[in-house]
Amino acid sequence: MTLSIYKYEEVFYLYGNLNKLTSKSFIIYFKHVLRNSECMEINIDGVNDIDINGIKALGILNTIALNTFKNFTVRSYLNNELFNTISYINAA
């Protein structure tokens, strides 16, 4: 399955899979969004499958946001588990 991105009221909603097949285009798209805005919020509740490549992609965007002093938020019911995973990957 592919990854679909919808924007509603300044929040990006992801639907589908964030994995090895979709993470590269995901990073490219959201790098552009981060460069052209002061903040970005992504909701991943609609993601059916996320693998380590998807987690790393979110971590990469988090690092870019930190390095460019931009606000970056990932929203999900699993937000705490995801944040801990991203923080661990960034620390490595």
N, C-alpha and C positions, 0 to 999 in steps of 0.2 A: 504494500500500500504506500502511497505517496504522502507527502506532508503538505497540508493546505494551511495558509496563513490568512487570517481576516483581521482587519483593524476596525475597532468600534470604540468610539470615545477615548482615543489615545491609548488604548490597550490592544496589543496584538494577541490574538487567540490562535493557538496551534491545534490542528486536528490531523490525526493519522499517525505516522511513525517517524520518530526522530532516531535514526540509526545510521549505520555505515553508509547506506545508499543516499540518505538525505542530508546528512550533517554538513557536508562540504558546501552545498548550495545554501543551506541555512546560515552558515557562518558568513558567506559572501553577502547575502542579502542583508543580514542584520549589522554587519560592519558598516555598510553604507548608511543604514538608518541611524546608527550611533554617531557617525561622522556629521550627520546633518541635523542632529537634535541634541538637546541638553539632557534629556532623560528618555528612558524606554522601559516599558512594562510589558512582560510576556506572561500570558496565562497558558499553562500546559495541561489543564484539566482534560482537554480533548485529545491528548496524546494517548494512543492505544498501546504503543510499545516504545520504550526508550532503552537503548543499550549503552555500553560504555562510551561509544563514539558520540552519542547524543549528550551524555553527561559532560564529556570533554568539550563539546561544542559550546554548551552553556558556560562552562568554566573559562573558555577562551574569550567569550563575550564579556564575562565578568572582569577578566583581566584587562581587556581593552578599555572597558568603562572606568576601571580604577586608574589606569595609566593616563587617561584623558580627562579625568575629573568629571565624569558623567554619572548620572544616577541610573542604575540598572536594577530592575526588580523582576524576579520570577515568582509568579503566584501559582499555587496549587494546594490541594488538600494535603499533599505529601511534602509541602515546602520545607519542613524541618529536616527530614531525611535527605532531601535533595541538596539543601544548603550544606549539610555536613559532608556530603560526598564531594561537592564542588570545592569546598574549603580544603578537604584532604588532597584533592588532585592539585590544586594551586600551590599547596605547601610543598609538594614533592619536587 
